[in-house]
Structures are given as C-alpha cells and as structure tokens.
Amino acid sequence: MAAPSRYLVPFGPKQTPHFFTDILVIGAGIAGLRAALAVPRELDVLVVTKDEIQQSNSNYAQGGIAGVLSPEDRFENHIEDTLTAGAGLCDRDIVELVVREAPQQINDLIAWGTNFDLENGRLALTREGGHSHRRIVHALGDATGHEVMRAIIDRARHARNVTLWDKTFTVDLLTHEGVCVGALVHRARRDKLLIWAKQTLLASGGAGMVYRETTNPSVATGDGMAAAYRAGAELRDMEFMQFHPTILYVAGSSRFLISEAVRGEGAFLRDRNGVRFMLEEDPRAELAPRDVVAQAIFRCMDRTQHPNVYLDLSHLDPTLVRSRFPGIEKVCRGFGLDITRDQIPVRPGAHYMIGGVTVDAQGRTTLPGLWAAGEVTSSGLHGANRLASNSLLEGLVFGAACGKGAAAAAERLPDSFAALPLSCKFTPSKATSLDVADVTNSLRSLMVRKMGIVREEFSLLEAEQSVAFWCRYALARTFKSKAGWELQNMLTVARLMIGGALQRQESRGVHYRSDFPRRDDGHWQQHLTSPPFQQ
C-alpha cells in the first residue's frame, strides 16, 4: 500500500472554487465563537462547522464554568485545585492566567444574555469533584452548555463581520512554504472549496468518538487534530483521554452524561451490593478528581463482576434534586428511573481529550498562520487530568486570546489576496471496497478494550498492531464522503494516542498503566510530543 498522503483528497486551483476571508475559524463551539467575537469589526471572519451550529461538546456540557466568584474563595485556591488535579503536568503560568480571567469571561457571558441560575438574587454556585470551594456557575440546572451556546451563537449571528457556515467539513488545512494559508473544505451539495485566510484558527473540538463508550456527540472525531498533524503542527500528550466517571448505562440506549455536579451536591456511589466503595478509595470519597473516581469504579466493576456501579441520590431533598437536575431527571424517567429514589446505573466513558495541538499562552501553534483554542489543543492548563468545569473556561479564555492575536497578525498583512498555485494530485486507490462503518466500529471497540482506563504493554502493542494494519489500507485510499474522512482522522488520532500510552511508562492522571502503576516524576514529568507526520 502507498504511504498516507499529505491531503486526504486531490484538488487543483483551476477546478476548485475559491473563497477569501481575513480570519477563518474552524469550529463553532465556545472557543471558536468566542474567538470570532474577539476579532475587530474591520476584519471579516468566516466560521465553519461540519454539522449544525448547535452540535458541539460545548452545547452538551452539563456542569458549568469554574470561577472565583464568592468571598470565601480565592484565586490561589482555584489555581492549587487545578494544579493538584493535573498531576504535575500543568503549566502554572497558564493556570494562573486562565483562573484570573475567569470572572471577567463569566461577566461577559452575562452581558451577552446568558441566564445563569440564581440563588437569592446572586449567582448560584455549586461544587464538583476536585474543587475545594463552591465556584461553578450553571444554567437551566444541568444544561449550562446549551444556555451559554444559545447566547453566544445569538451574538455571533448579529455580528456584522462574522459569517457562519454549517454543514461544512474541513478536509485539510492548506499550507504553502511552511505557513497555514487556509483550508480545503467540503460543503453539502457544493463539493470542494478552497478557503484562503490571512490567519486560520482551529477550534474543532475533541476526539471522543474513537471510543465506543463516550459522552461526545457524533461530530467529535478528531478532525482538527488530524488535519493539523498532516499540516505539520506539533501535537503532544495524546495519551491523556479523560474518562468521565458517571455515564448512564442502560443496555441498548445511547450513553448519557450524569454530571459531576450530582456528586457535588452529595450523591453517593455504591456497588451492586449497596456498599459505598469510594470511602475506601480516597479521603475525598465521591468528590475526588475524575481520574481517581473513574479508576475506582473500574476496579469496583472488576471486583464485583458487574457491568456498572450505581449513583444514589435517595438521601437528598427530592425537590432540590429535581430542580437542580431537570435534564438528567427527564432522561432517567424515560427509562423508568426516579432519580430521587432509584439507584442510577453508571459507568465511565471517554469524555474529554486533554492532549492535542500544542499552543502557547496566546494560542499560537507551531505552524505559522495557525492558531488554536479549546479541546483540540494542549495548552498546559489541564496537565494530566482536567479539573471539572475548567474546559468551557479554557475555551473562553483562549478563544478570546486567539481571536485578538490572529486579528493583530492579519492586520499586518496586505489587504489583497493572491491565490497560491497550490494543488494536490495523486492516483486514487484501486483497492477493493472498504466497509467504513465496520472498520470504524472495530476501531472504537478496540480502543475501549485495549486503550481504556487501565492499560498495559501487551494490550497496547496489540492495539498498535491492529491500528497500524487498518491505517495501511485505509489512509492510502481516497474517500468521497464524510464517513471515510472521519475514519481516516480517527485512525490517525488513535495511532498517536496508543503511541503516547506505550511511551509513557508510568501512571499519571488519566493515564493508568497496570504494569507501571506508580507516578514517576524522575523520568516522566514532561510532555510527550507526537512524532512528525511522514508522507
């Protein structure tokens, strides 16, 4: 088989339509739209997203946004909580930057029309695992992301310099002489399109769909990470996928996130025999960070030979539970479960990608002309384990920084555009047809079995071998559909994740190696950079 191509599809400047903009933003979640809104009105911004504009991890976020907003709390407390959760790999300067900007970012959202929940006329604050204080603002009880995105989408739609395109798949980033100059996209019913941009901003989200058990929507296939990798940008820390401890587990149903805030409000975790097992696992019990709780649940399931554990809210005030978690209550009721009385079956699932495209404090990547913000990045905020409700905050802070930085860089460039003689021509594979859905399902199942919460060398080597085999005959093909491109991107990301997990011979944060069960600061308190893309 031929080696993977730099671009997923062939194209030429004479056969492909062109579009020109000052700033191209790829992704319409909280990071992408916050970036677009930070660009001065004198510059044109085009935001593209591959599905409906509401389809992003940001929209489905339940818990809230962390920020120091009460007199009992301090910036230093939030900083230390983040550093503790990050297991020695956080960048303190980045943590301090993000934490100190949180109150202003939250106030901006309020000014833009976000209706956060109130208590006695003041912002209602809750606590989640790993936090020492109640500092999480939330909306609609357990639908914070939906309300925040409603407000920010509305503001973006009314911004005169911002254009929004949905149903637009970013196939690849365009590069010329080592500089990102835009993107090759595919629009529904319009085929390929070359978008030329003075500066490009990547905010395409995570890669949870490489796992069968995930909280992520179907759009989270790692497209931005894979495209940045092929374009030459540096990726790092790809072994760190955070598993949310509590996903509703009902056989035959789609997986639904049960928010961290449920335990923050006092819910217990029990095994199949009713034992509250977290008391023996960690002094913080159910309020321990996500990596601790997810690993404890895995051990409990293995010990009891049961496919899940249970969340118990029966000791809490029923009125408070229903008002605080209306979305969760509605979903559970659909399965005949009363969250105020019944035990809720839960198990961990892939939730948040901590690794990604390397960025600095302004959101610059290692590829000139390319900026990045949000879950697609590795910024240094999360370290080896993300603290609950720091993700929307990161998207806001880095989105704003990227938007300002990209705008300043674009303003220094000439106003006139000249389409570059850029093209990609190769002979499409003549191999037999490929069942994309079958390979995709096989990959997602493999990642759960071999690259899940608990890892060890033998299983990782098996996973590496299987993925390498699939890559040999899937990455050398030319697909004409989104499903094929998504498979190629997921294979690319999965291979980098497995490689990082094999290389890191220790246990740290969300990365647990049963054959190296201890944290080893002497050798591994460092970021691991993925090997460069080779065509």
C-alpha positions as CSV (number, residue, x, y, z in Angstrom):
1,M,0.0,0.0,0.0
2,A,1.1,3.6,-0.6
3,A,2.0,5.9,2.2
4,P,-0.6,8.3,3.7
5,S,-1.0,11.5,1.6
6,R,-0.5,15.0,2.9
7,Y,-4.0,15.7,1.8
8,L,-7.0,13.4,2.0
9,V,-8.4,14.3,-1.4
10,P,-6.9,15.6,-4.7
11,F,-7.6,19.1,-5.7
12,G,-6.4,21.8,-8.1
13,P,-6.8,25.6,-8.2
14,K,-8.4,25.6,-11.6
15,Q,-11.0,23.0,-10.8
16,T,-11.9,24.2,-7.3
17,P,-13.9,27.4,-6.3
18,H,-12.2,29.9,-4.0
19,F,-13.3,32.0,-1.1
20,F,-11.3,34.7,0.7
21,T,-11.5,35.9,4.3
22,D,-9.3,37.7,6.8
23,I,-9.9,35.1,9.6
24,L,-11.0,31.6,9.2
25,V,-12.4,29.9,12.3
26,I,-12.8,26.1,12.1
27,G,-15.4,25.0,14.8
28,A,-18.4,26.7,16.2
29,G,-18.2,25.7,19.9
30,I,-17.5,28.0,22.7
31,A,-13.8,28.5,21.7
32,G,-14.4,29.2,18.1
33,L,-17.3,31.6,18.5
34,R,-15.5,33.4,21.4
35,A,-12.6,33.8,19.1
36,A,-14.8,35.2,16.3
37,L,-16.3,37.7,18.6
38,A,-12.9,39.0,19.7
39,V,-12.0,40.0,16.1
40,P,-12.4,43.7,15.4
41,R,-15.3,44.6,13.1
42,E,-12.9,45.9,10.4
43,L,-11.9,42.3,9.7
44,D,-14.0,39.6,8.1
45,V,-14.4,36.3,9.9
46,L,-15.7,33.1,8.5
47,V,-16.7,30.4,10.9
48,V,-17.2,26.9,9.5
49,T,-18.6,23.8,11.4
50,K,-19.2,20.4,10.0
51,D,-22.8,19.9,11.4
52,E,-25.5,22.2,12.7
53,I,-24.0,25.1,14.6
54,Q,-25.5,23.8,17.9
55,Q,-23.7,20.4,17.5
56,S,-20.6,20.7,19.7
57,N,-19.3,19.4,23.0
58,S,-19.8,22.9,24.4
59,N,-23.5,22.7,23.8
60,Y,-23.8,19.4,25.7
61,A,-21.8,20.5,28.7
62,Q,-23.9,20.0,31.8
63,G,-21.9,21.1,34.8
64,G,-20.9,24.7,34.3
65,I,-18.0,27.1,34.3
66,A,-15.5,27.4,37.2
67,G,-14.6,30.8,38.5
68,V,-13.7,32.6,41.8
69,L,-16.9,34.5,42.5
70,S,-17.6,34.1,46.2
71,P,-15.9,36.0,49.1
72,E,-14.9,32.7,50.7
73,D,-12.9,31.6,47.6
74,R,-9.6,32.8,46.3
75,F,-7.7,32.7,43.0
76,E,-5.0,30.8,44.8
77,N,-7.5,28.1,45.8
78,H,-8.7,27.6,42.2
79,I,-5.1,27.6,41.0
80,E,-4.0,24.9,43.5
81,D,-7.0,22.8,42.8
82,T,-6.2,22.8,39.1
83,L,-2.5,22.0,39.7
84,T,-3.4,19.2,42.1
85,A,-5.8,17.6,39.6
86,G,-3.2,18.0,36.8
87,A,-0.8,15.6,38.5
88,G,2.4,17.5,37.9
89,L,2.0,18.4,34.2
90,C,0.1,21.7,34.4
91,D,1.9,24.9,33.3
92,R,1.5,27.2,36.4
93,D,1.7,30.4,34.4
94,I,-1.2,29.1,32.1
95,V,-3.2,28.0,35.1
96,E,-2.9,31.4,36.7
97,L,-3.7,33.2,33.5
98,V,-6.9,31.2,33.0
99,V,-8.1,31.3,36.6
100,R,-7.6,35.1,36.9
101,E,-9.5,35.8,33.7
102,A,-12.5,33.6,34.7
103,P,-14.7,36.2,36.5
104,Q,-14.4,38.6,33.5
105,Q,-15.3,35.9,31.0
106,I,-18.3,34.9,33.0
107,N,-19.4,38.5,33.3
108,D,-19.1,38.9,29.6
109,L,-21.4,35.9,29.0
110,I,-23.9,37.5,31.4
111,A,-23.7,40.8,29.5
112,W,-24.3,38.9,26.2
113,G,-27.5,37.4,27.6
114,T,-26.6,34.2,29.3
115,N,-29.1,33.4,32.1
116,F,-27.1,31.6,34.8
117,D,-29.0,30.1,37.7
118,L,-29.5,32.5,40.7
119,E,-30.0,32.0,44.4
120,N,-31.4,34.8,46.4
121,G,-30.6,37.2,43.6
122,R,-26.9,36.1,43.3
123,L,-25.2,33.6,41.0
124,A,-25.8,30.1,42.3
125,L,-22.6,28.3,42.8
126,T,-22.1,24.5,43.1
127,R,-19.1,22.3,43.8
128,E,-17.7,19.5,41.8
129,G,-15.0,16.8,42.2
130,G,-11.5,18.2,42.9
131,H,-12.8,21.7,43.8
132,S,-12.2,23.0,47.4
133,H,-15.0,25.6,47.2
134,R,-18.4,26.1,45.5
135,R,-17.3,28.1,42.4
136,I,-19.2,26.5,39.5
137,V,-21.8,28.7,37.8
138,H,-24.5,26.8,36.0
139,A,-27.7,27.4,33.9
140,L,-31.0,25.7,33.5
141,G,-30.0,23.4,36.3
142,D,-27.9,20.9,34.3
143,A,-27.9,22.4,30.8
144,T,-25.2,25.1,31.2
145,G,-23.6,24.5,27.8
146,H,-26.9,24.8,26.0
147,E,-27.7,28.1,27.6
148,V,-24.2,29.5,27.1
149,M,-24.1,28.5,23.5
150,R,-27.6,29.9,22.9
151,A,-26.4,33.3,24.0
152,I,-23.0,33.2,22.2
153,I,-24.5,31.9,19.0
154,D,-27.1,34.7,19.0
155,R,-24.4,37.3,19.5
156,A,-22.2,35.8,16.7
157,R,-25.2,35.8,14.3
158,H,-25.7,39.6,15.0
159,A,-22.0,40.4,14.5
160,R,-21.8,42.2,11.1
161,N,-18.3,40.9,10.3
162,V,-19.0,37.3,11.2
163,T,-20.3,34.8,8.7
164,L,-21.4,31.3,9.8
165,W,-21.4,28.2,7.6
166,D,-22.7,25.0,8.9
167,K,-22.6,21.6,7.1
168,T,-19.1,22.4,6.1
169,F,-16.5,19.7,6.6
170,T,-12.8,20.8,6.9
171,V,-10.9,18.2,5.0
172,D,-7.5,19.6,5.4
173,L,-5.5,22.7,6.3
174,L,-3.8,24.4,3.4
175,T,-0.1,25.1,3.7
176,H,2.4,26.9,1.5
177,E,6.1,27.1,2.3
178,G,5.5,26.1,5.9
179,V,2.7,28.6,6.5
180,C,-1.0,27.8,7.0
181,V,-3.0,29.8,4.4
182,G,-6.5,28.5,4.9
183,A,-8.4,25.2,4.5
184,L,-9.8,22.8,2.0
185,V,-13.5,22.2,2.9
186,H,-16.4,20.3,1.5
187,R,-19.8,21.8,1.6
188,A,-23.1,19.9,1.3
189,R,-24.3,20.0,-2.3
190,R,-21.3,22.2,-3.3
191,D,-18.4,19.8,-3.3
192,K,-14.8,21.1,-2.5
193,L,-13.9,24.7,-1.8
194,L,-10.6,26.4,-1.2
195,I,-10.8,29.0,1.6
196,W,-7.9,31.4,1.7
197,A,-7.3,33.2,5.0
198,K,-4.7,35.6,6.3
199,Q,-4.9,33.7,9.6
200,T,-6.6,30.4,10.5
201,L,-8.0,29.5,13.9
202,L,-8.6,25.8,14.8
203,A,-11.4,25.2,17.4
204,S,-12.7,21.9,16.2
205,G,-13.1,20.1,19.5
206,G,-12.1,16.6,20.7
207,A,-11.9,13.0,19.7
208,G,-14.2,11.1,22.0
209,M,-15.8,9.1,19.1
210,V,-12.6,7.0,18.8
211,Y,-14.2,5.1,21.8
212,R,-17.4,3.1,21.7
213,E,-18.4,4.3,25.3
214,T,-18.4,8.2,25.1
215,T,-20.3,11.2,26.2
216,N,-19.4,13.0,23.0
217,P,-21.7,13.9,20.1
218,S,-21.0,12.1,16.8
219,V,-19.1,15.1,15.4
220,A,-16.1,14.6,17.8
221,T,-13.9,12.5,15.5
222,G,-10.6,14.3,16.0
223,D,-10.7,16.0,12.5
224,G,-8.9,19.2,13.6
225,M,-6.1,17.3,15.4
226,A,-5.5,15.0,12.4
227,A,-5.6,17.9,9.9
228,A,-3.2,19.9,12.0
229,Y,-0.9,16.9,12.3
230,R,-0.8,16.3,8.5
231,A,-0.1,20.1,8.0
232,G,3.0,19.9,10.2
233,A,1.7,21.3,13.5
234,E,3.1,19.7,16.7
235,L,0.7,17.5,18.8
236,R,1.5,16.4,22.4
237,D,0.1,14.5,25.4
238,M,-2.1,12.3,23.2
239,E,-2.2,9.5,25.8
240,F,-4.3,11.7,28.1
241,M,-8.0,11.0,27.4
242,Q,-10.2,11.8,30.4
243,F,-12.9,9.3,31.2
244,H,-16.0,10.7,32.9
245,P,-16.8,8.5,35.9
246,T,-20.6,8.5,35.5
247,I,-22.4,7.8,32.2
248,L,-25.9,6.5,32.4
249,Y,-25.6,2.8,31.5
250,V,-28.8,1.2,30.2
251,A,-28.2,-1.6,27.7
252,G,-29.3,-0.7,24.2
253,S,-29.5,3.1,24.8
254,S,-27.2,5.9,23.8
255,R,-24.8,6.9,26.6
256,F,-25.9,10.0,28.6
257,L,-23.7,12.0,30.9
258,I,-24.6,12.2,34.5
259,S,-23.0,15.5,35.6
260,E,-20.1,15.8,38.1
261,A,-22.4,18.2,39.9
262,V,-24.6,15.3,41.0
263,R,-21.8,14.1,43.3
264,G,-21.0,17.7,44.1
265,E,-24.5,18.1,45.5
266,G,-24.0,15.0,47.7
267,A,-24.8,11.8,45.7
268,F,-23.1,8.6,46.7
269,L,-21.5,5.9,44.6
270,R,-22.5,2.3,45.5
271,D,-21.5,-1.1,44.2
272,R,-24.0,-3.9,43.3
273,N,-24.3,-4.8,46.9
274,G,-25.1,-1.3,48.1
275,V,-21.6,-0.6,49.5
276,R,-20.4,3.0,49.3
277,F,-17.0,2.0,47.9
278,M,-15.4,5.4,47.4
279,L,-14.9,5.8,51.2
280,E,-12.2,3.2,51.0
281,E,-10.6,4.6,47.8
282,D,-9.9,8.2,48.7
283,P,-10.3,10.6,51.6
284,R,-12.4,12.9,49.3
285,A,-14.7,10.0,48.5
286,E,-17.1,10.9,45.7
287,L,-15.5,14.4,45.5
288,A,-12.1,13.1,44.4
289,P,-10.9,14.2,40.9
290,R,-12.3,12.4,37.9
291,D,-9.3,10.2,37.3
292,V,-9.4,8.8,40.8
293,V,-13.2,8.1,40.7
294,A,-13.1,6.6,37.2
295,Q,-10.3,4.2,38.1
296,A,-12.0,3.3,41.4
297,I,-15.2,2.5,39.5
298,F,-13.3,0.3,37.1
299,R,-11.8,-1.6,40.0
300,C,-15.2,-2.0,41.6
301,M,-16.8,-3.3,38.5
302,D,-13.9,-5.8,38.1
303,R,-14.1,-6.9,41.7
304,T,-17.9,-7.4,41.7
305,Q,-18.0,-8.7,38.2
306,H,-20.8,-6.3,37.4
307,P,-21.1,-4.0,34.3
308,N,-21.7,-0.9,36.3
309,V,-22.0,0.8,39.7
310,Y,-24.8,3.0,41.0
311,L,-25.4,6.6,41.8
312,D,-27.6,7.1,44.9
313,L,-29.4,10.4,45.5
314,S,-32.2,8.9,47.7
315,H,-30.8,10.6,50.8
316,L,-31.1,14.1,49.2
317,D,-34.0,16.5,49.2
318,P,-36.2,15.4,46.3
319,T,-37.4,18.9,45.4
320,L,-33.8,20.1,45.3
321,V,-32.7,17.2,43.1
322,R,-35.5,17.7,40.6
323,S,-35.0,21.4,40.3
324,R,-31.2,21.2,40.1
325,F,-31.0,18.4,37.6
326,P,-34.1,18.6,35.4
327,G,-32.4,17.3,32.2
328,I,-31.0,14.2,34.0
329,E,-34.3,13.6,35.7
330,K,-36.1,13.7,32.4
331,V,-33.8,11.3,30.7
332,C,-33.8,8.8,33.6
333,R,-37.6,9.0,33.8
334,G,-37.7,7.8,30.2
335,F,-36.1,4.6,31.4
336,G,-38.5,4.2,34.3
337,L,-35.9,5.5,36.8
338,D,-36.8,8.0,39.6
339,I,-33.5,9.7,40.5
340,T,-34.9,10.7,43.9
341,R,-35.5,7.1,44.9
342,D,-33.9,4.6,42.4
343,Q,-30.2,3.6,42.1
344,I,-28.9,5.1,38.8
345,P,-26.7,2.6,36.8
346,V,-23.5,4.3,35.7
347,R,-20.0,3.5,34.3
348,P,-17.1,5.5,33.0
349,G,-16.8,6.6,29.3
350,A,-14.5,8.7,27.2
351,H,-15.2,12.3,27.8
352,Y,-12.5,14.9,27.2
353,M,-9.3,14.9,25.2
354,I,-6.6,16.6,27.2
355,G,-3.8,16.2,24.6
356,G,-3.9,17.9,21.2
357,V,-2.3,20.7,19.2
358,T,0.5,22.4,21.2
359,V,-0.3,26.1,21.8
360,D,1.4,28.9,23.7
361,A,-0.3,31.4,26.0
362,Q,-1.7,33.4,23.1
363,G,-3.0,30.3,21.3
364,R,-0.3,30.2,18.6
365,T,0.6,26.7,17.3
366,T,4.0,25.7,16.0
367,L,2.7,26.2,12.4
368,P,2.8,29.8,11.4
369,G,-0.5,31.2,10.4
370,L,-2.4,28.7,12.6
371,W,-3.9,29.4,16.0
372,A,-5.9,27.0,18.1
373,A,-8.2,27.0,21.2
374,G,-10.3,24.7,23.2
375,E,-10.4,20.9,23.3
376,V,-8.4,20.5,20.1
377,T,-5.3,21.9,22.0
378,S,-2.8,21.1,24.6
379,S,-2.4,24.4,26.4
380,G,-0.9,23.4,29.7
381,L,-4.0,24.1,31.7
382,H,-5.2,20.6,32.4
383,G,-1.9,18.7,32.8
384,A,-2.6,15.0,33.0
385,N,-6.2,15.3,34.3
386,R,-8.7,18.1,33.7
387,L,-10.4,19.7,36.7
388,A,-14.2,19.7,36.3
389,S,-15.7,22.8,34.7
390,N,-12.3,24.2,33.6
391,S,-13.0,23.3,29.9
392,L,-15.6,25.9,29.0
393,L,-13.4,28.4,30.8
394,E,-10.4,27.4,28.8
395,G,-12.4,27.8,25.6
396,L,-13.4,31.3,26.6
397,V,-10.0,32.5,27.7
398,F,-8.0,31.0,24.8
399,G,-10.7,31.8,22.3
400,A,-10.5,35.4,23.2
401,A,-6.7,35.4,23.1
402,C,-6.7,33.6,19.7
403,G,-9.2,36.0,18.2
404,K,-7.2,39.0,19.3
405,G,-3.8,37.5,18.3
406,A,-5.0,36.3,14.9
407,A,-6.6,39.7,14.2
408,A,-3.4,41.6,15.1
409,A,-1.4,39.2,12.8
410,A,-3.9,39.6,9.9
411,E,-3.9,43.4,10.2
412,R,-0.1,43.3,9.5
413,L,-0.7,41.5,6.2
414,P,-1.7,43.2,2.8
415,D,-5.4,43.6,2.1
416,S,-5.1,42.0,-1.3
417,F,-5.1,38.2,-1.8
418,A,-3.4,36.2,-4.4
419,A,-4.5,32.6,-4.8
420,L,-1.4,30.4,-4.5
421,P,-0.7,27.7,-7.2
422,L,-1.4,25.1,-4.6
423,S,-2.6,21.6,-5.7
424,C,-2.6,18.0,-4.6
425,K,-2.8,15.3,-7.3
426,F,-2.5,11.6,-6.7
427,T,-3.9,8.4,-8.2
428,P,-6.9,7.2,-6.2
429,S,-6.5,3.7,-4.8
430,K,-7.9,0.9,-6.9
431,A,-8.1,-1.5,-4.0
432,T,-11.3,-3.4,-3.2
433,S,-14.2,-1.6,-1.5
434,L,-13.9,-0.9,2.2
435,D,-16.7,-1.2,4.8
436,V,-16.1,2.1,6.5
437,A,-18.8,1.5,9.2
438,D,-17.3,-1.9,10.1
439,V,-13.7,-0.6,10.5
440,T,-15.0,2.4,12.5
441,N,-16.9,0.2,14.9
442,S,-13.9,-2.2,15.2
443,L,-11.6,0.7,16.0
444,R,-14.0,2.1,18.6
445,S,-14.4,-1.3,20.3
446,L,-10.6,-1.9,20.2
447,M,-9.9,1.4,21.9
448,V,-12.3,0.6,24.8
449,R,-10.7,-2.9,25.3
450,K,-7.0,-2.0,24.8
451,M,-6.7,1.7,25.4
452,G,-9.2,2.3,28.1
453,I,-9.0,3.4,31.7
454,V,-6.5,0.7,32.6
455,R,-3.7,-0.1,30.2
456,E,-0.7,-2.4,29.9
457,E,2.0,-3.1,27.4
458,F,0.8,-6.3,25.8
459,S,-2.7,-4.9,25.1
460,L,-1.3,-1.6,23.9
461,L,1.0,-3.5,21.5
462,E,-1.9,-5.5,20.2
463,A,-3.8,-2.2,19.7
464,E,-0.9,-0.6,17.9
465,Q,-0.6,-3.6,15.5
466,S,-4.3,-3.6,14.7
467,V,-4.5,0.2,14.1
468,A,-1.3,0.1,12.0
469,F,-2.9,-2.6,9.8
470,W,-6.1,-0.6,9.4
471,C,-4.0,2.5,8.6
472,R,-2.1,0.8,5.9
473,Y,-5.2,0.2,3.8
474,A,-7.5,3.0,4.9
475,L,-5.1,6.0,5.0
476,A,-3.9,5.3,1.4
477,R,-7.4,5.5,0.0
478,T,-9.3,8.4,-1.4
479,F,-12.8,8.7,0.1
480,K,-15.6,10.9,-1.2
481,S,-17.7,11.0,1.9
482,K,-17.5,12.5,5.4
483,A,-17.7,9.0,7.0
484,G,-14.5,8.0,5.1
485,W,-12.6,11.1,6.1
486,E,-13.7,10.8,9.7
487,L,-12.4,7.2,9.8
488,Q,-9.0,8.4,8.4
489,N,-8.9,11.1,11.1
490,M,-9.9,8.7,13.9
491,L,-7.2,6.2,12.8
492,T,-4.6,9.0,12.8
493,V,-5.6,10.2,16.2
494,A,-5.9,6.7,17.7
495,R,-2.4,5.7,16.5
496,L,-0.9,8.8,18.2
497,M,-2.8,8.1,21.4
498,I,-1.6,4.5,21.5
499,G,1.9,5.6,20.8
500,G,1.9,8.0,23.6
501,A,0.4,5.5,26.0
502,L,3.2,3.0,25.1
503,Q,5.9,5.6,25.6
504,R,4.7,6.9,29.0
505,Q,5.8,4.1,31.3
506,E,4.2,5.3,34.4
507,S,0.7,6.1,35.8
508,R,-0.2,9.8,35.9
509,G,-3.6,11.4,36.0
510,V,-6.0,9.8,33.5
511,H,-3.2,7.6,32.1
512,Y,-3.0,4.4,34.2
513,R,-0.6,1.6,33.3
514,S,-1.1,-1.5,35.4
515,D,2.4,-2.6,34.6
516,F,3.8,0.8,35.7
517,P,1.3,1.7,38.5
518,R,3.2,4.5,40.1
519,R,3.8,8.1,39.1
520,D,7.5,8.6,38.1
521,D,8.4,12.3,38.3
522,G,12.1,11.5,37.8
523,H,11.6,10.3,34.2
524,W,8.1,11.3,33.1
525,Q,7.2,14.7,34.5
526,Q,7.3,16.0,30.9
527,H,5.1,16.4,27.9
528,L,5.4,13.8,25.2
529,T,5.4,15.2,21.6
530,S,4.0,13.0,18.9
531,P,6.3,12.0,16.0
532,P,6.1,14.3,13.0
533,F,3.8,13.3,10.1
534,Q,5.6,11.4,7.4
535,Q,4.0,11.2,3.9
